[in-house]
Amino acid sequence: MAMRSTFISRSHSMVSNSRSALRFLSDQGGRVLEDEERARENLYVKKMEKEKLEKQKQKLEDKEKADKEKSDKKP
């Protein structure tokens, strides 16, 4: 009996592992992969937009600093 329960628990863990692998490989309408890809793409787009805004902000700050230094030197 103990041997049977060990076999069942091992086979159960193998089934659960294969299910997770099938989740990524299955093409049941492509919903799982499609949703995960969309989520990754959204994160990537947000990251790129954030970097772009930070660069624009830095450029603006540098320009304002240069303009201020330029106006300070004019007197």
mmCIF file of the N, C-alpha and C atoms, coordinates in Angstrom:
data_MODEL
# 
_entry.id   MODEL 
# 
loop_
_atom_site.group_PDB 
_atom_site.id 
_atom_site.type_symbol 
_atom_site.label_atom_id 
_atom_site.label_alt_id 
_atom_site.label_comp_id 
_atom_site.label_asym_id 
_atom_site.label_entity_id 
_atom_site.label_seq_id 
_atom_site.pdbx_PDB_ins_code 
_atom_site.Cartn_x 
_atom_site.Cartn_y 
_atom_site.Cartn_z 
_atom_site.occupancy 
_atom_site.B_iso_or_equiv 
_atom_site.pdbx_formal_charge 
_atom_site.auth_seq_id 
_atom_site.auth_comp_id 
_atom_site.auth_asym_id 
_atom_site.auth_atom_id 
_atom_site.pdbx_PDB_model_num 
ATOM 1   N N  . MET A 1 1  ? 0.815  -1.188 0.000   1.00 0.00 ? 1  MET A N  1 
ATOM 2   C CA . MET A 1 1  ? 0.000  0.000  0.000   1.00 0.00 ? 1  MET A CA 1 
ATOM 3   C C  . MET A 1 1  ? 0.865  1.260  0.000   1.00 0.00 ? 1  MET A C  1 
ATOM 4   N N  . ALA A 1 2  ? 1.925  1.254  0.775   1.00 0.00 ? 2  ALA A N  1 
ATOM 5   C CA . ALA A 1 2  ? 2.803  2.417  0.818   1.00 0.00 ? 2  ALA A CA 1 
ATOM 6   C C  . ALA A 1 2  ? 3.453  2.641  -0.537  1.00 0.00 ? 2  ALA A C  1 
ATOM 7   N N  . MET A 1 3  ? 3.793  1.561  -1.193  1.00 0.00 ? 3  MET A N  1 
ATOM 8   C CA . MET A 1 3  ? 4.411  1.674  -2.498  1.00 0.00 ? 3  MET A CA 1 
ATOM 9   C C  . MET A 1 3  ? 3.434  2.266  -3.510  1.00 0.00 ? 3  MET A C  1 
ATOM 10  N N  . ARG A 1 4  ? 2.183  1.887  -3.406  1.00 0.00 ? 4  ARG A N  1 
ATOM 11  C CA . ARG A 1 4  ? 1.173  2.396  -4.328  1.00 0.00 ? 4  ARG A CA 1 
ATOM 12  C C  . ARG A 1 4  ? 0.973  3.898  -4.131  1.00 0.00 ? 4  ARG A C  1 
ATOM 13  N N  . SER A 1 5  ? 0.935  4.353  -2.880  1.00 0.00 ? 5  SER A N  1 
ATOM 14  C CA . SER A 1 5  ? 0.743  5.774  -2.619  1.00 0.00 ? 5  SER A CA 1 
ATOM 15  C C  . SER A 1 5  ? 1.936  6.582  -3.113  1.00 0.00 ? 5  SER A C  1 
ATOM 16  N N  . THR A 1 6  ? 3.127  6.030  -3.019  1.00 0.00 ? 6  THR A N  1 
ATOM 17  C CA . THR A 1 6  ? 4.310  6.710  -3.536  1.00 0.00 ? 6  THR A CA 1 
ATOM 18  C C  . THR A 1 6  ? 4.211  6.850  -5.042  1.00 0.00 ? 6  THR A C  1 
ATOM 19  N N  . PHE A 1 7  ? 3.778  5.794  -5.683  1.00 0.00 ? 7  PHE A N  1 
ATOM 20  C CA . PHE A 1 7  ? 3.627  5.824  -7.135  1.00 0.00 ? 7  PHE A CA 1 
ATOM 21  C C  . PHE A 1 7  ? 2.575  6.846  -7.556  1.00 0.00 ? 7  PHE A C  1 
ATOM 22  N N  . ILE A 1 8  ? 1.490  6.889  -6.825  1.00 0.00 ? 8  ILE A N  1 
ATOM 23  C CA . ILE A 1 8  ? 0.419  7.839  -7.155  1.00 0.00 ? 8  ILE A CA 1 
ATOM 24  C C  . ILE A 1 8  ? 0.904  9.267  -6.965  1.00 0.00 ? 8  ILE A C  1 
ATOM 25  N N  . SER A 1 9  ? 1.597  9.540  -5.856  1.00 0.00 ? 9  SER A N  1 
ATOM 26  C CA . SER A 1 9  ? 2.051  10.905 -5.621  1.00 0.00 ? 9  SER A CA 1 
ATOM 27  C C  . SER A 1 9  ? 3.091  11.319 -6.657  1.00 0.00 ? 9  SER A C  1 
ATOM 28  N N  . ARG A 1 10 ? 3.964  10.399 -7.067  1.00 0.00 ? 10 ARG A N  1 
ATOM 29  C CA . ARG A 1 10 ? 4.950  10.734 -8.095  1.00 0.00 ? 10 ARG A CA 1 
ATOM 30  C C  . ARG A 1 10 ? 4.284  10.966 -9.438  1.00 0.00 ? 10 ARG A C  1 
ATOM 31  N N  . SER A 1 11 ? 3.330  10.109 -9.769  1.00 0.00 ? 11 SER A N  1 
ATOM 32  C CA . SER A 1 11 ? 2.657  10.290 -11.057 1.00 0.00 ? 11 SER A CA 1 
ATOM 33  C C  . SER A 1 11 ? 1.829  11.563 -11.040 1.00 0.00 ? 11 SER A C  1 
ATOM 34  N N  . HIS A 1 12 ? 1.269  11.903 -9.892  1.00 0.00 ? 12 HIS A N  1 
ATOM 35  C CA . HIS A 1 12 ? 0.488  13.146 -9.791  1.00 0.00 ? 12 HIS A CA 1 
ATOM 36  C C  . HIS A 1 12 ? 1.382  14.353 -10.033 1.00 0.00 ? 12 HIS A C  1 
ATOM 37  N N  . SER A 1 13 ? 2.578  14.351 -9.441  1.00 0.00 ? 13 SER A N  1 
ATOM 38  C CA . SER A 1 13 ? 3.479  15.483 -9.644  1.00 0.00 ? 13 SER A CA 1 
ATOM 39  C C  . SER A 1 13 ? 3.932  15.560 -11.098 1.00 0.00 ? 13 SER A C  1 
ATOM 40  N N  . MET A 1 14 ? 4.105  14.411 -11.735 1.00 0.00 ? 14 MET A N  1 
ATOM 41  C CA . MET A 1 14 ? 4.498  14.415 -13.141 1.00 0.00 ? 14 MET A CA 1 
ATOM 42  C C  . MET A 1 14 ? 3.369  14.961 -14.003 1.00 0.00 ? 14 MET A C  1 
ATOM 43  N N  . VAL A 1 15 ? 2.134  14.619 -13.648 1.00 0.00 ? 15 VAL A N  1 
ATOM 44  C CA . VAL A 1 15 ? 0.991  15.114 -14.408 1.00 0.00 ? 15 VAL A CA 1 
ATOM 45  C C  . VAL A 1 15 ? 0.860  16.617 -14.232 1.00 0.00 ? 15 VAL A C  1 
ATOM 46  N N  . SER A 1 16 ? 1.036  17.120 -13.018 1.00 0.00 ? 16 SER A N  1 
ATOM 47  C CA . SER A 1 16 ? 0.907  18.556 -12.805 1.00 0.00 ? 16 SER A CA 1 
ATOM 48  C C  . SER A 1 16 ? 2.004  19.314 -13.537 1.00 0.00 ? 16 SER A C  1 
ATOM 49  N N  . ASN A 1 17 ? 3.221  18.751 -13.592 1.00 0.00 ? 17 ASN A N  1 
ATOM 50  C CA . ASN A 1 17 ? 4.298  19.395 -14.331 1.00 0.00 ? 17 ASN A CA 1 
ATOM 51  C C  . ASN A 1 17 ? 4.021  19.390 -15.823 1.00 0.00 ? 17 ASN A C  1 
ATOM 52  N N  . SER A 1 18 ? 3.486  18.291 -16.316 1.00 0.00 ? 18 SER A N  1 
ATOM 53  C CA . SER A 1 18 ? 3.199  18.228 -17.747 1.00 0.00 ? 18 SER A CA 1 
ATOM 54  C C  . SER A 1 18 ? 2.039  19.139 -18.102 1.00 0.00 ? 18 SER A C  1 
ATOM 55  N N  . ARG A 1 19 ? 1.118  19.330 -17.173 1.00 0.00 ? 19 ARG A N  1 
ATOM 56  C CA . ARG A 1 19 ? 0.004  20.248 -17.446 1.00 0.00 ? 19 ARG A CA 1 
ATOM 57  C C  . ARG A 1 19 ? 0.507  21.675 -17.618 1.00 0.00 ? 19 ARG A C  1 
ATOM 58  N N  . SER A 1 20 ? 1.435  22.072 -16.761 1.00 0.00 ? 20 SER A N  1 
ATOM 59  C CA . SER A 1 20 ? 1.960  23.427 -16.889 1.00 0.00 ? 20 SER A CA 1 
ATOM 60  C C  . SER A 1 20 ? 2.734  23.579 -18.191 1.00 0.00 ? 20 SER A C  1 
ATOM 61  N N  . ALA A 1 21 ? 3.428  22.530 -18.601 1.00 0.00 ? 21 ALA A N  1 
ATOM 62  C CA . ALA A 1 21 ? 4.140  22.581 -19.871 1.00 0.00 ? 21 ALA A CA 1 
ATOM 63  C C  . ALA A 1 21 ? 3.151  22.621 -21.026 1.00 0.00 ? 21 ALA A C  1 
ATOM 64  N N  . LEU A 1 22 ? 2.071  21.872 -20.909 1.00 0.00 ? 22 LEU A N  1 
ATOM 65  C CA . LEU A 1 22 ? 1.060  21.881 -21.964 1.00 0.00 ? 22 LEU A CA 1 
ATOM 66  C C  . LEU A 1 22 ? 0.365  23.226 -22.050 1.00 0.00 ? 22 LEU A C  1 
ATOM 67  N N  . ARG A 1 23 ? 0.253  23.899 -20.935 1.00 0.00 ? 23 ARG A N  1 
ATOM 68  C CA . ARG A 1 23 ? -0.395 25.207 -20.927 1.00 0.00 ? 23 ARG A CA 1 
ATOM 69  C C  . ARG A 1 23 ? 0.317  26.166 -21.879 1.00 0.00 ? 23 ARG A C  1 
ATOM 70  N N  . PHE A 1 24 ? 1.639  26.083 -21.895 1.00 0.00 ? 24 PHE A N  1 
ATOM 71  C CA . PHE A 1 24 ? 2.405  26.971 -22.743 1.00 0.00 ? 24 PHE A CA 1 
ATOM 72  C C  . PHE A 1 24 ? 2.438  26.496 -24.196 1.00 0.00 ? 24 PHE A C  1 
ATOM 73  N N  . LEU A 1 25 ? 2.297  25.198 -24.384 1.00 0.00 ? 25 LEU A N  1 
ATOM 74  C CA . LEU A 1 25 ? 2.394  24.660 -25.728 1.00 0.00 ? 25 LEU A CA 1 
ATOM 75  C C  . LEU A 1 25 ? 1.049  24.448 -26.387 1.00 0.00 ? 25 LEU A C  1 
ATOM 76  N N  . SER A 1 26 ? -0.009 24.378 -25.605 1.00 0.00 ? 26 SER A N  1 
ATOM 77  C CA . SER A 1 26 ? -1.307 24.061 -26.180 1.00 0.00 ? 26 SER A CA 1 
ATOM 78  C C  . SER A 1 26 ? -1.814 25.231 -27.015 1.00 0.00 ? 26 SER A C  1 
ATOM 79  N N  . ASP A 1 27 ? -2.618 24.891 -27.973 1.00 0.00 ? 27 ASP A N  1 
ATOM 80  C CA . ASP A 1 27 ? -3.192 25.902 -28.851 1.00 0.00 ? 27 ASP A CA 1 
ATOM 81  C C  . ASP A 1 27 ? -4.705 25.796 -28.786 1.00 0.00 ? 27 ASP A C  1 
ATOM 82  N N  . GLN A 1 28 ? -5.228 26.004 -27.608 1.00 0.00 ? 28 GLN A N  1 
ATOM 83  C CA . GLN A 1 28 ? -6.674 25.945 -27.408 1.00 0.00 ? 28 GLN A CA 1 
ATOM 84  C C  . GLN A 1 28 ? -7.242 27.320 -27.731 1.00 0.00 ? 28 GLN A C  1 
ATOM 85  N N  . GLY A 1 29 ? -7.246 27.631 -28.999 1.00 0.00 ? 29 GLY A N  1 
ATOM 86  C CA . GLY A 1 29 ? -7.685 28.949 -29.386 1.00 0.00 ? 29 GLY A CA 1 
ATOM 87  C C  . GLY A 1 29 ? -6.594 29.985 -29.215 1.00 0.00 ? 29 GLY A C  1 
ATOM 88  N N  . GLY A 1 30 ? -5.465 29.591 -28.669 1.00 0.00 ? 30 GLY A N  1 
ATOM 89  C CA . GLY A 1 30 ? -4.355 30.512 -28.498 1.00 0.00 ? 30 GLY A CA 1 
ATOM 90  C C  . GLY A 1 30 ? -4.563 31.529 -27.405 1.00 0.00 ? 30 GLY A C  1 
ATOM 91  N N  . ARG A 1 31 ? -5.547 31.347 -26.562 1.00 0.00 ? 31 ARG A N  1 
ATOM 92  C CA . ARG A 1 31 ? -5.868 32.340 -25.548 1.00 0.00 ? 31 ARG A CA 1 
ATOM 93  C C  . ARG A 1 31 ? -4.746 32.534 -24.530 1.00 0.00 ? 31 ARG A C  1 
ATOM 94  N N  . VAL A 1 32 ? -4.195 31.458 -24.015 1.00 0.00 ? 32 VAL A N  1 
ATOM 95  C CA . VAL A 1 32 ? -3.182 31.575 -22.965 1.00 0.00 ? 32 VAL A CA 1 
ATOM 96  C C  . VAL A 1 32 ? -1.946 32.267 -23.515 1.00 0.00 ? 32 VAL A C  1 
ATOM 97  N N  . LEU A 1 33 ? -1.448 31.787 -24.636 1.00 0.00 ? 33 LEU A N  1 
ATOM 98  C CA . LEU A 1 33 ? -0.261 32.404 -25.218 1.00 0.00 ? 33 LEU A CA 1 
ATOM 99  C C  . LEU A 1 33 ? -0.550 33.835 -25.642 1.00 0.00 ? 33 LEU A C  1 
ATOM 100 N N  . GLU A 1 34 ? -1.705 34.046 -26.219 1.00 0.00 ? 34 GLU A N  1 
ATOM 101 C CA . GLU A 1 34 ? -2.059 35.384 -26.684 1.00 0.00 ? 34 GLU A CA 1 
ATOM 102 C C  . GLU A 1 34 ? -2.108 36.370 -25.518 1.00 0.00 ? 34 GLU A C  1 
ATOM 103 N N  . ASP A 1 35 ? -2.724 35.964 -24.413 1.00 0.00 ? 35 ASP A N  1 
ATOM 104 C CA . ASP A 1 35 ? -2.816 36.844 -23.246 1.00 0.00 ? 35 ASP A CA 1 
ATOM 105 C C  . ASP A 1 35 ? -1.445 37.127 -22.646 1.00 0.00 ? 35 ASP A C  1 
ATOM 106 N N  . GLU A 1 36 ? -0.607 36.093 -22.555 1.00 0.00 ? 36 GLU A N  1 
ATOM 107 C CA . GLU A 1 36 ? 0.728  36.290 -21.994 1.00 0.00 ? 36 GLU A CA 1 
ATOM 108 C C  . GLU A 1 36 ? 1.576  37.175 -22.896 1.00 0.00 ? 36 GLU A C  1 
ATOM 109 N N  . GLU A 1 37 ? 1.483  36.965 -24.191 1.00 0.00 ? 37 GLU A N  1 
ATOM 110 C CA . GLU A 1 37 ? 2.241  37.796 -25.129 1.00 0.00 ? 37 GLU A CA 1 
ATOM 111 C C  . GLU A 1 37 ? 1.772  39.238 -25.059 1.00 0.00 ? 37 GLU A C  1 
ATOM 112 N N  . ARG A 1 38 ? 0.472  39.430 -24.963 1.00 0.00 ? 38 ARG A N  1 
ATOM 113 C CA . ARG A 1 38 ? -0.071 40.788 -24.877 1.00 0.00 ? 38 ARG A CA 1 
ATOM 114 C C  . ARG A 1 38 ? 0.415  41.468 -23.598 1.00 0.00 ? 38 ARG A C  1 
ATOM 115 N N  . ALA A 1 39 ? 0.440  40.738 -22.502 1.00 0.00 ? 39 ALA A N  1 
ATOM 116 C CA . ALA A 1 39 ? 0.905  41.301 -21.231 1.00 0.00 ? 39 ALA A CA 1 
ATOM 117 C C  . ALA A 1 39 ? 2.376  41.693 -21.323 1.00 0.00 ? 39 ALA A C  1 
ATOM 118 N N  . ARG A 1 40 ? 3.197  40.809 -21.901 1.00 0.00 ? 40 ARG A N  1 
ATOM 119 C CA . ARG A 1 40 ? 4.631  41.130 -22.062 1.00 0.00 ? 40 ARG A CA 1 
ATOM 120 C C  . ARG A 1 40 ? 4.818  42.347 -22.958 1.00 0.00 ? 40 ARG A C  1 
ATOM 121 N N  . GLU A 1 41 ? 4.043  42.394 -24.032 1.00 0.00 ? 41 GLU A N  1 
ATOM 122 C CA . GLU A 1 41 ? 4.165  43.521 -24.957 1.00 0.00 ? 41 GLU A CA 1 
ATOM 123 C C  . GLU A 1 41 ? 3.755  44.818 -24.276 1.00 0.00 ? 41 GLU A C  1 
ATOM 124 N N  . ASN A 1 42 ? 2.700  44.786 -23.484 1.00 0.00 ? 42 ASN A N  1 
ATOM 125 C CA . ASN A 1 42 ? 2.263  45.984 -22.767 1.00 0.00 ? 42 ASN A CA 1 
ATOM 126 C C  . ASN A 1 42 ? 3.337  46.475 -21.806 1.00 0.00 ? 42 ASN A C  1 
ATOM 127 N N  . LEU A 1 43 ? 3.977  45.543 -21.095 1.00 0.00 ? 43 LEU A N  1 
ATOM 128 C CA . LEU A 1 43 ? 5.055  45.935 -20.189 1.00 0.00 ? 43 LEU A CA 1 
ATOM 129 C C  . LEU A 1 43 ? 6.211  46.565 -20.951 1.00 0.00 ? 43 LEU A C  1 
ATOM 130 N N  . TYR A 1 44 ? 6.562  45.974 -22.086 1.00 0.00 ? 44 TYR A N  1 
ATOM 131 C CA . TYR A 1 44 ? 7.657  46.490 -22.895 1.00 0.00 ? 44 TYR A CA 1 
ATOM 132 C C  . TYR A 1 44 ? 7.332  47.895 -23.400 1.00 0.00 ? 44 TYR A C  1 
ATOM 133 N N  . VAL A 1 45 ? 6.116  48.081 -23.896 1.00 0.00 ? 45 VAL A N  1 
ATOM 134 C CA . VAL A 1 45 ? 5.717  49.389 -24.416 1.00 0.00 ? 45 VAL A CA 1 
ATOM 135 C C  . VAL A 1 45 ? 5.742  50.432 -23.305 1.00 0.00 ? 45 VAL A C  1 
ATOM 136 N N  . LYS A 1 46 ? 5.226  50.095 -22.140 1.00 0.00 ? 46 LYS A N  1 
ATOM 137 C CA . LYS A 1 46 ? 5.248  51.038 -21.014 1.00 0.00 ? 46 LYS A CA 1 
ATOM 138 C C  . LYS A 1 46 ? 6.671  51.404 -20.629 1.00 0.00 ? 46 LYS A C  1 
ATOM 139 N N  . LYS A 1 47 ? 7.557  50.412 -20.620 1.00 0.00 ? 47 LYS A N  1 
ATOM 140 C CA . LYS A 1 47 ? 8.954  50.658 -20.268 1.00 0.00 ? 47 LYS A CA 1 
ATOM 141 C C  . LYS A 1 47 ? 9.597  51.599 -21.283 1.00 0.00 ? 47 LYS A C  1 
ATOM 142 N N  . MET A 1 48 ? 9.357  51.348 -22.577 1.00 0.00 ? 48 MET A N  1 
ATOM 143 C CA . MET A 1 48 ? 9.944  52.189 -23.619 1.00 0.00 ? 48 MET A CA 1 
ATOM 144 C C  . MET A 1 48 ? 9.383  53.614 -23.567 1.00 0.00 ? 48 MET A C  1 
ATOM 145 N N  . GLU A 1 49 ? 8.084  53.751 -23.314 1.00 0.00 ? 49 GLU A N  1 
ATOM 146 C CA . GLU A 1 49 ? 7.484  55.076 -23.194 1.00 0.00 ? 49 GLU A CA 1 
ATOM 147 C C  . GLU A 1 49 ? 8.072  55.834 -22.009 1.00 0.00 ? 49 GLU A C  1 
ATOM 148 N N  . LYS A 1 50 ? 8.276  55.125 -20.900 1.00 0.00 ? 50 LYS A N  1 
ATOM 149 C CA . LYS A 1 50 ? 8.853  55.755 -19.707 1.00 0.00 ? 50 LYS A CA 1 
ATOM 150 C C  . LYS A 1 50 ? 10.265 56.246 -20.001 1.00 0.00 ? 50 LYS A C  1 
ATOM 151 N N  . GLU A 1 51 ? 11.066 55.418 -20.662 1.00 0.00 ? 51 GLU A N  1 
ATOM 152 C CA . GLU A 1 51 ? 12.430 55.818 -21.009 1.00 0.00 ? 51 GLU A CA 1 
ATOM 153 C C  . GLU A 1 51 ? 12.426 57.013 -21.952 1.00 0.00 ? 51 GLU A C  1 
ATOM 154 N N  . LYS A 1 52 ? 11.520 57.017 -22.914 1.00 0.00 ? 52 LYS A N  1 
ATOM 155 C CA . LYS A 1 52 ? 11.425 58.116 -23.870 1.00 0.00 ? 52 LYS A CA 1 
ATOM 156 C C  . LYS A 1 52 ? 11.063 59.421 -23.156 1.00 0.00 ? 52 LYS A C  1 
ATOM 157 N N  . LEU A 1 53 ? 10.100 59.350 -22.235 1.00 0.00 ? 53 LEU A N  1 
ATOM 158 C CA . LEU A 1 53 ? 9.711  60.539 -21.483 1.00 0.00 ? 53 LEU A CA 1 
ATOM 159 C C  . LEU A 1 53 ? 10.849 61.036 -20.593 1.00 0.00 ? 53 LEU A C  1 
ATOM 160 N N  . GLU A 1 54 ? 11.597 60.116 -20.000 1.00 0.00 ? 54 GLU A N  1 
ATOM 161 C CA . GLU A 1 54 ? 12.735 60.517 -19.167 1.00 0.00 ? 54 GLU A CA 1 
ATOM 162 C C  . GLU A 1 54 ? 13.810 61.212 -20.006 1.00 0.00 ? 54 GLU A C  1 
ATOM 163 N N  . LYS A 1 55 ? 14.046 60.719 -21.212 1.00 0.00 ? 55 LYS A N  1 
ATOM 164 C CA . LYS A 1 55 ? 15.023 61.352 -22.102 1.00 0.00 ? 55 LYS A CA 1 
ATOM 165 C C  . LYS A 1 55 ? 14.556 62.750 -22.500 1.00 0.00 ? 55 LYS A C  1 
ATOM 166 N N  . GLN A 1 56 ? 13.276 62.883 -22.825 1.00 0.00 ? 56 GLN A N  1 
ATOM 167 C CA . GLN A 1 56 ? 12.742 64.194 -23.195 1.00 0.00 ? 56 GLN A CA 1 
ATOM 168 C C  . GLN A 1 56 ? 12.837 65.164 -22.022 1.00 0.00 ? 56 GLN A C  1 
ATOM 169 N N  . LYS A 1 57 ? 12.532 64.677 -20.831 1.00 0.00 ? 57 LYS A N  1 
ATOM 170 C CA . LYS A 1 57 ? 12.615 65.511 -19.636 1.00 0.00 ? 57 LYS A CA 1 
ATOM 171 C C  . LYS A 1 57 ? 14.051 65.967 -19.405 1.00 0.00 ? 57 LYS A C  1 
ATOM 172 N N  . GLN A 1 58 ? 14.997 65.055 -19.569 1.00 0.00 ? 58 GLN A N  1 
ATOM 173 C CA . GLN A 1 58 ? 16.409 65.389 -19.379 1.00 0.00 ? 58 GLN A CA 1 
ATOM 174 C C  . GLN A 1 58 ? 16.863 66.415 -20.408 1.00 0.00 ? 58 GLN A C  1 
ATOM 175 N N  . LYS A 1 59 ? 16.443 66.237 -21.669 1.00 0.00 ? 59 LYS A N  1 
ATOM 176 C CA . LYS A 1 59 ? 16.796 67.205 -22.716 1.00 0.00 ? 59 LYS A CA 1 
ATOM 177 C C  . LYS A 1 59 ? 16.246 68.587 -22.382 1.00 0.00 ? 59 LYS A C  1 
ATOM 178 N N  . LEU A 1 60 ? 15.002 68.634 -21.928 1.00 0.00 ? 60 LEU A N  1 
ATOM 179 C CA . LEU A 1 60 ? 14.382 69.902 -21.583 1.00 0.00 ? 60 LEU A CA 1 
ATOM 180 C C  . LEU A 1 60 ? 15.112 70.570 -20.423 1.00 0.00 ? 60 LEU A C  1 
ATOM 181 N N  . GLU A 1 61 ? 15.466 69.793 -19.414 1.00 0.00 ? 61 GLU A N  1 
ATOM 182 C CA . GLU A 1 61 ? 16.197 70.343 -18.277 1.00 0.00 ? 61 GLU A CA 1 
ATOM 183 C C  . GLU A 1 61 ? 17.568 70.865 -18.707 1.00 0.00 ? 61 GLU A C  1 
ATOM 184 N N  . ASP A 1 62 ? 18.247 70.122 -19.573 1.00 0.00 ? 62 ASP A N  1 
ATOM 185 C CA . ASP A 1 62 ? 19.558 70.560 -20.060 1.00 0.00 ? 62 ASP A CA 1 
ATOM 186 C C  . ASP A 1 62 ? 19.426 71.845 -20.873 1.00 0.00 ? 62 ASP A C  1 
ATOM 187 N N  . LYS A 1 63 ? 18.384 71.925 -21.694 1.00 0.00 ? 63 LYS A N  1 
ATOM 188 C CA . LYS A 1 63 ? 18.166 73.118 -22.508 1.00 0.00 ? 63 LYS A CA 1 
ATOM 189 C C  . LYS A 1 63 ? 17.862 74.327 -21.635 1.00 0.00 ? 63 LYS A C  1 
ATOM 190 N N  . GLU A 1 64 ? 17.007 74.129 -20.633 1.00 0.00 ? 64 GLU A N  1 
ATOM 191 C CA . GLU A 1 64 ? 16.679 75.236 -19.729 1.00 0.00 ? 64 GLU A CA 1 
ATOM 192 C C  . GLU A 1 64 ? 17.919 75.690 -18.961 1.00 0.00 ? 64 GLU A C  1 
ATOM 193 N N  . LYS A 1 65 ? 18.737 74.743 -18.552 1.00 0.00 ? 65 LYS A N  1 
ATOM 194 C CA . LYS A 1 65 ? 19.959 75.076 -17.826 1.00 0.00 ? 65 LYS A CA 1 
ATOM 195 C C  . LYS A 1 65 ? 20.910 75.868 -18.728 1.00 0.00 ? 65 LYS A C  1 
ATOM 196 N N  . ALA A 1 66 ? 21.037 75.434 -19.980 1.00 0.00 ? 66 ALA A N  1 
ATOM 197 C CA . ALA A 1 66 ? 21.903 76.141 -20.924 1.00 0.00 ? 66 ALA A CA 1 
ATOM 198 C C  . ALA A 1 66 ? 21.371 77.541 -21.204 1.00 0.00 ? 66 ALA A C  1 
ATOM 199 N N  . ASP A 1 67 ? 20.064 77.671 -21.366 1.00 0.00 ? 67 ASP A N  1 
ATOM 200 C CA . ASP A 1 67 ? 19.468 78.989 -21.600 1.00 0.00 ? 67 ASP A CA 1 
ATOM 201 C C  . ASP A 1 67 ? 19.668 79.913 -20.404 1.00 0.00 ? 67 ASP A C  1 
ATOM 202 N N  . LYS A 1 68 ? 19.561 79.357 -19.212 1.00 0.00 ? 68 LYS A N  1 
ATOM 203 C CA . LYS A 1 68 ? 19.750 80.162 -18.003 1.00 0.00 ? 68 LYS A CA 1 
ATOM 204 C C  . LYS A 1 68 ? 21.204 80.623 -17.902 1.00 0.00 ? 68 LYS A C  1 
ATOM 205 N N  . GLU A 1 69 ? 22.132 79.729 -18.182 1.00 0.00 ? 69 GLU A N  1 
ATOM 206 C CA . GLU A 1 69 ? 23.553 80.106 -18.145 1.00 0.00 ? 69 GLU A CA 1 
ATOM 207 C C  . GLU A 1 69 ? 23.855 81.157 -19.208 1.00 0.00 ? 69 GLU A C  1 
ATOM 208 N N  . LYS A 1 70 ? 23.248 81.010 -20.358 1.00 0.00 ? 70 LYS A N  1 
ATOM 209 C CA . LYS A 1 70 ? 23.439 81.956 -21.445 1.00 0.00 ? 70 LYS A CA 1 
ATOM 210 C C  . LYS A 1 70 ? 22.921 83.337 -21.067 1.00 0.00 ? 70 LYS A C  1 
ATOM 211 N N  . SER A 1 71 ? 21.739 83.372 -20.428 1.00 0.00 ? 71 SER A N  1 
ATOM 212 C CA . SER A 1 71 ? 21.162 84.665 -20.040 1.00 0.00 ? 71 SER A CA 1 
ATOM 213 C C  . SER A 1 71 ? 21.949 85.272 -18.892 1.00 0.00 ? 71 SER A C  1 
ATOM 214 N N  . ASP A 1 72 ? 22.557 84.487 -18.046 1.00 0.00 ? 72 ASP A N  1 
ATOM 215 C CA . ASP A 1 72 ? 23.371 85.004 -16.940 1.00 0.00 ? 72 ASP A CA 1 
ATOM 216 C C  . ASP A 1 72 ? 24.667 85.630 -17.444 1.00 0.00 ? 72 ASP A C  1 
ATOM 217 N N  . LYS A 1 73 ? 25.189 85.172 -18.562 1.00 0.00 ? 73 LYS A N  1 
ATOM 218 C CA . LYS A 1 73 ? 26.441 85.677 -19.106 1.00 0.00 ? 73 LYS A CA 1 
ATOM 219 C C  . LYS A 1 73 ? 26.257 86.952 -19.920 1.00 0.00 ? 73 LYS A C  1 
ATOM 220 N N  . LYS A 1 74 ? 25.055 87.274 -20.351 1.00 0.00 ? 74 LYS A N  1 
ATOM 221 C CA . LYS A 1 74 ? 24.801 88.424 -21.245 1.00 0.00 ? 74 LYS A CA 1 
ATOM 222 C C  . LYS A 1 74 ? 25.064 89.797 -20.631 1.00 0.00 ? 74 LYS A C  1 
ATOM 223 N N  . PRO A 1 75 ? 24.946 90.058 -19.385 1.00 0.00 ? 75 PRO A N  1 
ATOM 224 C CA . PRO A 1 75 ? 24.958 91.445 -18.875 1.00 0.00 ? 75 PRO A CA 1 
ATOM 225 C C  . PRO A 1 75 ? 26.063 92.237 -19.394 1.00 0.00 ? 75 PRO A C  1 
# 
